[in-house]
Amino acid sequence: MYRTELVRQRAFAEDTANAITEKANEMELQGWQLVTSSLVYGTPMKIALVFWRDSKQGSEQSTQAAS
């Protein structure tokens, strides 16, 4: 199973890198692994982060959250 999250590009590269790291760490706690990223042109510029996790893992976590 794949999931895409958008992160707004910041004015400084270090701030953008920190925002990506923060989102990746947040998603990892939910069992998602960062696969790739891509710049999305527009106003404002954004970075698409593509995450993946095994479908079985997702249903196990949903069951655990319900208990």
C-alpha positions as CSV (number, residue, x, y, z in Angstrom):
1,M,0.0,0.0,0.0
2,Y,1.3,3.4,-0.9
3,R,0.5,6.9,0.5
4,T,1.6,10.3,-0.6
5,E,1.9,13.3,1.7
6,L,2.7,16.9,0.7
7,V,5.2,19.1,2.5
8,R,5.4,22.8,1.7
9,Q,8.9,23.9,0.6
10,R,10.4,26.4,3.0
11,A,12.5,29.5,2.2
12,F,15.7,27.9,3.3
13,A,17.0,24.4,2.4
14,E,17.7,23.4,6.0
15,D,14.1,24.3,7.0
16,T,12.8,22.2,4.1
17,A,15.0,19.3,5.1
18,N,13.8,19.5,8.7
19,A,10.1,19.5,7.5
20,I,10.7,16.4,5.4
21,T,12.5,14.7,8.3
22,E,9.7,15.5,10.7
23,K,7.0,14.1,8.4
24,A,9.1,11.0,7.6
25,N,9.6,10.3,11.4
26,E,5.9,10.9,12.1
27,M,4.9,8.4,9.3
28,E,7.5,5.9,10.4
29,L,5.8,5.7,13.8
30,Q,2.7,4.7,11.9
31,G,4.5,1.9,10.1
32,W,5.2,3.8,6.8
33,Q,8.6,3.8,5.1
34,L,9.7,6.7,2.9
35,V,10.3,5.5,-0.6
36,T,10.9,8.6,-2.7
37,S,10.3,12.3,-2.9
38,S,9.6,14.7,-5.8
39,L,9.3,18.5,-6.2
40,V,5.8,19.6,-7.1
41,Y,5.9,22.9,-9.0
42,G,3.2,25.4,-8.3
43,T,2.5,28.3,-5.9
44,P,3.6,27.5,-3.3
45,M,6.1,24.8,-4.2
46,K,5.7,21.5,-2.4
47,I,7.5,18.2,-2.0
48,A,5.6,15.0,-2.5
49,L,6.7,12.3,-0.1
50,V,5.8,8.8,-1.2
51,F,5.5,6.2,1.6
52,W,4.9,2.4,1.6
53,R,3.9,-0.2,4.0
54,D,2.7,-3.8,3.8
55,S,-1.1,-4.1,3.6
56,K,-1.0,-6.7,6.4
57,Q,0.9,-4.3,8.7
58,G,-1.8,-1.6,8.1
59,S,-4.6,-3.9,9.1
60,E,-2.7,-5.2,12.2
61,Q,-2.2,-1.6,13.3
62,S,-5.9,-0.7,12.7
63,T,-6.9,-3.7,14.9
64,Q,-4.4,-2.7,17.7
65,A,-5.7,0.9,17.6
66,A,-9.3,-0.3,18.0
67,S,-8.5,-2.3,21.2
